[in-house]
Amino acid sequence: MNNSQWLLPIAVSLLVSCGPEPLSPSSELGALRTERDSLIRAKDGINARLMEVDERIADLDTAKRLTLVSSIPVSSGPFAHYFSILAEVHAQHNVLIHPETQGVIERISVQEGDKVQEGQMLFTLDSDIISNSLEEVKGQLELAQVLYQKRKKLWDQNIGSEIEFLQAKNSYESLDARARSLQAQFELSQVRAPFSGYVDEVAAKEGEMAAPGMPVLRLIALDDVYLKGDVSERYLRQVQKGTPVEVYFESLDRRSNSQIDEVSRFIKAENRTFSVRMDLENKDGMLKPNLLAEVRIRDYAAEKAITLPSRVILQSPDGRDFVYLFEAMANGRGKVRRQFIETGVSYEGRTEVLSGLESGLQVIDKGARSVKEGQRVEQSV
């Protein structure tokens, strides 16, 4: 707009207001309204021209200091969201060893911390009575076997009576069954390791009475451990066998990646959760039963997603999310433009942008909260 364009309404208004004859109230009201409209148009024209002049001055005045901002490029890439639960380490082989028969503990052959092999003797009960009975029966069994074999040989030749043959056979079979029963009882008094592992605890002493159900020691193997934790039923559709997880042991400051190997088919009524299991490697033996871990389970993933640091996303008074874009001009300067966006899930300080942005744009990062739409800014190096 040139000078004549915005001065003309003012001149018209002055001519109207300086007329020689007074106007009636209704005519004067109309004239005043016309004058006001002219002044508003003139003001708008002046403000528009003033803005153009200011913008041109800003372009030409390289010495003027503008607000410094930094920007980050918009790009797409993989994005995933996780939620966390607490889980405990369990050992596949972690058992309390107790005898299957009652007796006095005669000897404990291991100590706490000992490594034992499968089948190795752990402790024995007093078995003198059983041992003596077994030796006695074995002697009788040898004699009965000889008599039975002789009677059988004669009977096969049709020599002797059938009653004598049957009595010899019955005596032999009865003593054989008795010997095998005593042998089984004797073996119950000698408790051996059911698997290879470590003696974690010895709860009894030699000379004490032991009985079925009363633990004598704990045997544990740490080469086969797993994590077990509870997940809210709200994640029932997202959590399946094979779902990736991140595991963090705070006590060990150790992180590892794993997956869910088993999902419970039962929801606990008391807390509306279901159990998940994750198998772990434990080559150094540092993962011990009941060790606590934080497990992050992936419940959302996108191959290509636009994400931004959550701090650059602002919100308008009406609740809409937006960012400020840096539109480059000359000499490292640019103009601020507000862009409304639609956001998705957030994770670890980053938020997914579902719509409103495309690759190649520059989003103002530092200084985003101190600029406004249309402002001239300068990009920091």
C-alpha positions as CSV (number, residue, x, y, z in Angstrom):
1,M,0.0,0.0,0.0
2,N,1.5,3.4,-1.0
3,N,1.1,6.7,1.0
4,S,-1.8,7.9,-1.0
5,Q,-3.8,4.7,-0.4
6,W,-3.7,5.0,3.3
7,L,-3.9,8.8,3.5
8,L,-7.1,9.0,1.4
9,P,-9.5,7.7,4.0
10,I,-8.1,10.2,6.6
11,A,-8.6,13.0,4.2
12,V,-12.2,11.9,3.5
13,S,-13.0,11.7,7.1
14,L,-11.6,15.2,7.7
15,L,-13.7,16.7,5.0
16,V,-16.8,15.0,6.4
17,S,-16.0,16.3,9.9
18,C,-15.3,19.9,8.8
19,G,-18.6,20.5,6.9
20,P,-20.2,23.9,7.3
21,E,-23.7,22.8,8.2
22,P,-24.5,20.9,11.4
23,L,-26.0,17.5,10.9
24,S,-29.1,15.9,12.5
25,P,-28.3,13.3,15.3
26,S,-29.1,10.4,13.0
27,S,-27.0,11.8,10.2
28,E,-24.2,12.6,12.6
29,L,-24.2,9.0,13.9
30,G,-24.0,7.6,10.4
31,A,-21.1,10.0,9.6
32,L,-19.2,9.0,12.7
33,R,-19.6,5.3,12.0
34,T,-18.3,5.9,8.5
35,E,-15.4,7.9,9.8
36,R,-14.6,5.1,12.4
37,D,-14.6,2.5,9.6
38,S,-12.3,4.7,7.5
39,L,-9.9,5.2,10.5
40,I,-9.9,1.4,11.2
41,R,-9.0,0.7,7.5
42,A,-6.3,3.3,7.7
43,K,-5.0,1.8,10.9
44,D,-4.9,-1.7,9.4
45,G,-3.1,-0.4,6.4
46,I,-0.6,1.4,8.6
47,N,0.0,-1.7,10.7
48,A,0.4,-3.9,7.7
49,R,2.9,-1.5,6.1
50,L,4.7,-1.1,9.4
51,M,5.1,-4.9,9.6
52,E,6.4,-5.0,6.1
53,V,8.9,-2.3,6.9
54,D,10.0,-4.1,10.1
55,E,10.5,-7.3,8.2
56,R,12.5,-5.6,5.6
57,I,14.7,-3.8,8.2
58,A,15.2,-7.2,9.9
59,D,16.4,-8.7,6.6
60,L,18.8,-5.8,5.8
61,D,20.0,-5.1,9.4
62,T,22.5,-7.9,9.9
63,A,23.7,-6.2,13.1
64,K,20.4,-6.7,14.9
65,R,20.4,-9.5,17.4
66,L,17.6,-12.0,17.0
67,T,16.4,-14.7,19.3
68,L,18.8,-17.7,19.0
69,V,17.2,-21.1,18.5
70,S,18.4,-24.6,17.6
71,S,16.5,-27.0,15.4
72,I,16.4,-30.8,14.8
73,P,15.5,-32.4,11.5
74,V,12.4,-34.5,11.1
75,S,13.2,-38.1,10.2
76,S,11.6,-41.5,10.5
77,G,13.0,-44.8,12.0
78,P,12.1,-47.8,14.2
79,F,10.2,-47.0,17.4
80,A,9.1,-49.2,20.2
81,H,7.2,-48.8,23.5
82,Y,7.8,-50.9,26.6
83,F,6.1,-51.3,30.0
84,S,7.8,-52.5,33.1
85,I,7.2,-55.2,35.7
86,L,9.2,-56.7,38.5
87,A,10.3,-60.4,38.3
88,E,12.3,-62.8,40.5
89,V,14.9,-65.3,39.5
90,H,14.0,-69.0,40.0
91,A,16.2,-72.0,39.6
92,Q,14.9,-75.0,37.6
93,H,16.7,-77.3,40.1
94,N,16.3,-75.9,43.6
95,V,15.1,-78.6,46.0
96,L,15.1,-79.5,49.7
97,I,16.5,-83.0,50.2
98,H,14.8,-85.2,52.8
99,P,14.8,-89.0,53.4
100,E,12.0,-91.2,52.4
101,T,12.2,-93.2,55.6
102,Q,12.7,-92.5,59.2
103,G,16.0,-92.9,60.9
104,V,19.0,-91.3,62.8
105,I,21.4,-89.4,60.5
106,E,24.5,-91.4,60.7
107,R,26.7,-89.4,58.4
108,I,26.5,-86.2,56.3
109,S,29.0,-86.5,53.5
110,V,28.9,-82.9,52.2
111,Q,29.2,-79.3,53.4
112,E,27.6,-76.1,52.5
113,G,29.1,-74.8,49.2
114,D,30.2,-78.2,48.0
115,K,29.7,-79.0,44.3
116,V,28.2,-82.5,43.9
117,Q,27.5,-84.7,40.9
118,E,24.3,-86.6,40.1
119,G,24.2,-89.8,42.2
120,Q,26.8,-88.7,44.7
121,M,26.2,-89.6,48.3
122,L,24.8,-86.8,50.4
123,F,23.9,-88.4,53.8
124,T,23.1,-91.8,55.3
125,L,20.8,-92.9,58.0
126,D,21.5,-95.6,60.6
127,S,20.7,-98.8,58.8
128,D,22.4,-101.5,61.0
129,I,19.2,-103.4,61.6
130,I,18.3,-103.4,57.9
131,S,21.8,-104.3,56.9
132,N,22.0,-107.2,59.3
133,S,18.6,-108.5,58.2
134,L,19.7,-108.2,54.6
135,E,22.8,-110.2,55.2
136,E,20.9,-112.9,57.0
137,V,18.3,-113.1,54.2
138,K,21.0,-113.2,51.6
139,G,22.5,-116.3,53.3
140,Q,19.1,-118.0,53.4
141,L,18.5,-117.0,49.8
142,E,21.7,-118.7,48.6
143,L,20.7,-122.0,50.3
144,A,17.2,-121.8,49.0
145,Q,18.4,-121.1,45.5
146,V,20.6,-124.2,45.6
147,L,17.8,-126.4,46.9
148,Y,15.4,-125.0,44.3
149,Q,17.8,-125.6,41.4
150,K,18.4,-129.2,42.5
151,R,14.7,-129.9,43.0
152,K,14.0,-128.4,39.6
153,K,16.6,-130.5,38.0
154,L,15.2,-133.7,39.5
155,W,11.6,-132.6,38.7
156,D,12.5,-132.0,35.1
157,Q,13.7,-135.7,35.0
158,N,10.4,-136.8,36.7
159,I,12.3,-137.7,39.9
160,G,10.9,-136.7,43.3
161,S,7.6,-135.4,44.4
162,E,5.9,-132.3,43.1
163,I,5.2,-131.0,46.6
164,E,8.9,-131.0,47.5
165,F,9.6,-129.1,44.2
166,L,6.9,-126.5,44.8
167,Q,8.0,-126.0,48.4
168,A,11.6,-125.4,47.3
169,K,10.4,-123.0,44.6
170,N,8.2,-121.1,47.0
171,S,10.9,-120.8,49.6
172,Y,13.4,-119.4,47.1
173,E,10.9,-116.9,45.6
174,S,9.8,-115.7,49.1
175,L,13.4,-115.1,50.2
176,D,14.3,-113.4,47.0
177,A,11.3,-111.0,47.4
178,R,12.3,-110.4,51.0
179,A,15.9,-109.7,50.0
180,R,14.9,-107.2,47.3
181,S,12.6,-105.4,49.8
182,L,15.4,-105.1,52.4
183,Q,17.8,-103.9,49.7
184,A,15.3,-101.2,48.7
185,Q,15.0,-100.1,52.4
186,F,18.7,-100.1,52.7
187,E,19.1,-97.9,49.6
188,L,16.5,-95.5,51.1
189,S,18.9,-94.9,54.0
190,Q,21.5,-93.7,51.6
191,V,20.4,-90.4,50.1
192,R,22.1,-89.4,46.8
193,A,22.1,-86.2,44.7
194,P,19.2,-86.3,42.2
195,F,21.1,-83.9,39.9
196,S,24.5,-82.1,39.7
197,G,24.6,-78.8,41.6
198,Y,25.7,-77.1,44.8
199,V,24.9,-77.7,48.4
200,D,23.4,-74.4,49.4
201,E,22.3,-75.2,53.0
202,V,22.6,-78.0,55.5
203,A,19.7,-77.9,57.9
204,A,20.4,-81.0,60.1
205,K,23.3,-82.5,62.0
206,E,24.7,-86.0,62.4
207,G,22.9,-87.9,65.2
208,E,19.6,-86.1,64.7
209,M,16.4,-88.0,63.8
210,A,15.3,-87.5,60.2
211,A,12.0,-88.4,58.7
212,P,10.1,-88.0,55.4
213,G,9.2,-84.3,54.8
214,M,11.9,-83.0,57.2
215,P,14.5,-81.2,55.1
216,V,18.2,-82.2,55.7
217,L,19.8,-80.0,53.1
218,R,19.1,-77.8,50.0
219,L,20.6,-78.7,46.6
220,I,20.6,-76.1,43.9
221,A,21.8,-75.9,40.3
222,L,22.4,-72.4,38.9
223,D,23.1,-73.3,35.3
224,D,19.3,-73.4,34.5
225,V,17.5,-70.3,35.8
226,Y,14.5,-68.3,34.7
227,L,12.6,-65.1,35.6
228,K,9.0,-65.2,36.6
229,G,6.7,-62.1,37.1
230,D,3.1,-61.0,36.9
231,V,1.5,-58.9,34.2
232,S,-1.7,-57.0,34.3
233,E,-4.6,-58.5,32.3
234,R,-4.9,-55.3,30.3
235,Y,-1.8,-56.4,28.4
236,L,-3.2,-59.9,27.6
237,R,-3.4,-59.2,23.8
238,Q,0.1,-57.6,23.6
239,V,2.0,-60.2,25.6
240,Q,2.6,-63.5,23.8
241,K,5.2,-66.2,23.7
242,G,8.2,-64.7,21.9
243,T,7.5,-61.1,22.8
244,P,10.9,-59.3,23.2
245,V,11.9,-58.0,26.7
246,E,14.7,-56.0,28.2
247,V,16.0,-57.2,31.6
248,Y,17.9,-55.1,34.1
249,F,19.4,-56.4,37.4
250,E,20.0,-53.3,39.5
251,S,22.0,-55.2,42.1
252,L,24.4,-56.4,39.5
253,D,24.1,-53.3,37.2
254,R,23.5,-55.8,34.3
255,R,21.3,-55.5,31.3
256,S,20.3,-58.2,28.8
257,N,17.8,-58.9,26.1
258,S,15.5,-61.9,26.2
259,Q,12.0,-62.9,25.3
260,I,8.9,-64.4,26.9
261,D,9.2,-68.1,26.8
262,E,5.9,-69.0,28.6
263,V,2.6,-67.3,29.3
264,S,0.3,-68.5,32.0
265,R,-3.1,-69.6,30.9
266,F,-4.6,-68.6,34.2
267,I,-5.5,-65.1,35.5
268,K,-5.2,-64.6,39.2
269,A,-8.5,-63.4,40.7
270,E,-7.0,-61.6,43.6
271,N,-4.9,-59.1,41.5
272,R,-6.1,-59.7,37.9
273,T,-2.7,-60.7,36.6
274,F,-1.1,-63.6,34.7
275,S,2.4,-64.9,35.0
276,V,5.1,-64.8,32.4
277,R,8.4,-66.7,32.3
278,M,11.7,-65.8,30.7
279,D,14.6,-68.2,30.5
280,L,18.1,-66.8,31.2
281,E,21.7,-67.7,30.8
282,N,23.8,-67.9,34.0
283,K,27.3,-68.9,32.9
284,D,29.0,-67.0,35.8
285,G,26.5,-68.2,38.4
286,M,25.7,-64.6,39.5
287,L,21.9,-64.9,39.0
288,K,20.6,-66.4,42.3
289,P,17.1,-67.5,43.3
290,N,14.9,-64.6,44.4
291,L,17.1,-62.0,42.8
292,L,14.9,-59.1,41.7
293,A,14.9,-57.7,38.2
294,E,13.1,-55.0,36.2
295,V,11.6,-56.4,33.0
296,R,10.6,-54.1,30.2
297,I,8.1,-55.8,27.9
298,R,7.5,-54.5,24.4
299,D,3.8,-53.8,23.7
300,Y,4.1,-51.6,20.6
301,A,6.6,-51.4,17.7
302,A,6.7,-49.5,14.4
303,E,9.2,-50.1,11.6
304,K,9.1,-46.5,10.4
305,A,7.8,-43.8,12.7
306,I,8.4,-40.1,13.1
307,T,9.5,-39.3,16.6
308,L,10.5,-36.2,18.4
309,P,11.9,-35.4,21.9
310,S,8.8,-34.9,24.1
311,R,10.2,-31.6,25.3
312,V,9.7,-29.9,21.9
313,I,6.0,-30.7,21.7
314,L,3.9,-27.8,23.1
315,Q,0.2,-27.5,23.8
316,S,-2.3,-24.8,22.8
317,P,-4.9,-23.4,25.2
318,D,-7.5,-25.6,23.5
319,G,-5.4,-28.7,24.2
320,R,-4.0,-29.4,20.8
321,D,-0.4,-30.5,20.4
322,F,1.9,-28.4,18.2
323,V,5.6,-27.7,17.4
324,Y,7.4,-24.7,16.1
325,L,9.1,-25.1,12.7
326,F,12.2,-23.2,11.6
327,E,11.8,-21.9,8.0
328,A,15.2,-21.0,6.8
329,M,15.9,-17.6,5.1
330,A,19.3,-16.1,4.5
331,N,22.4,-15.8,6.7
332,G,21.3,-18.4,9.1
333,R,18.1,-16.6,9.9
334,G,14.6,-17.9,9.6
335,K,11.0,-17.5,10.5
336,V,8.9,-19.3,13.1
337,R,5.9,-21.3,11.9
338,R,3.5,-23.1,14.2
339,Q,2.5,-26.6,13.1
340,F,-0.3,-28.7,14.8
341,I,0.4,-32.4,15.1
342,E,-1.3,-35.6,16.2
343,T,0.8,-37.6,18.7
344,G,0.9,-41.3,19.7
345,V,2.7,-43.1,22.5
346,S,5.7,-41.8,24.3
347,Y,8.7,-43.8,25.7
348,E,12.0,-42.7,27.3
349,G,11.6,-39.0,26.4
350,R,10.5,-39.5,22.8
351,T,6.9,-39.2,21.4
352,E,5.6,-40.7,18.1
353,V,4.1,-38.2,15.7
354,L,1.2,-39.8,13.8
355,S,0.4,-36.8,11.5
356,G,1.3,-33.2,10.8
357,L,5.0,-33.6,10.0
358,E,7.1,-35.0,7.2
359,S,10.8,-35.8,6.8
360,G,13.0,-32.8,6.0
361,L,11.3,-30.2,8.1
362,Q,13.2,-28.5,10.9
363,V,11.6,-28.5,14.4
364,I,12.8,-25.8,16.8
365,D,14.3,-27.4,19.9
366,K,16.2,-25.0,22.2
367,G,14.2,-21.7,22.4
368,A,10.9,-23.3,21.5
369,R,9.2,-21.8,24.5
370,S,10.4,-18.3,23.9
371,V,9.3,-17.8,20.3
372,K,5.9,-17.2,18.6
373,E,4.3,-17.6,15.3
374,G,5.9,-15.5,12.5
375,Q,8.9,-14.3,14.7
376,R,12.2,-13.8,13.0
377,V,14.9,-15.9,14.7
378,E,18.5,-16.9,14.2
379,Q,19.8,-20.4,14.3
380,S,22.6,-21.1,16.7
381,V,25.7,-22.9,15.4
